[in-house]
Amino acid sequence: MTGAAESTPAAAVPQVPVLNAANGLTLLRLVLVPVFVVLVAASGMTHAGWRVAASLVFAFASVTDLVDGWIARRFGLVTSVGKVADPIADKALTGAALVLLSVYDRLPWWVTVVILARELGITALRFWVIRHGVIAASRGGKVKTALQILAIAWYLWPMPAALAPVGPWIMGAAVVVTVATGFDYIVQAVRLRRPARP
């Protein structure tokens, strides 16, 4: 006879497969990074046709960053692999674009160094505090990402001479927001690591 005190088996937690649509888009973004690099190198930042191709690949890869996150949250496809691979893919794409723009003298090296130092630093910071909590992306962080993508795309696209001066202004705004949000994330990390007072 089974007693009333017999424990009810716990409901099984559904396992999210690593191979899913969200992670597939992240993987696609990683694959597109070397394709993008080859296209920029082929253009030498002088051939309009190759620059257009590189810009389109960069834009498409950037869109996958937005879509894979939405799919993962909307359909419950968040995985540990995705949490690690997604920021790596983001930094690889942005980092490759910034370095190439500096290599071809379209962007000052100090801009590339500042942005990459911030991006890599905050990524390391997220892993440092992950046992204490998650540093969620803020509105400022999303604005930062949008400005970086817009600025890089502006530099990549063969703009008419009259519109070329707009690029540095967009990149300047991106740098300011990048640095400001970096300090904000540092404050959040310190609060998460601070032991709770009794």
Beta strands, then each sheet from edge to edge (+ up, - down):
end
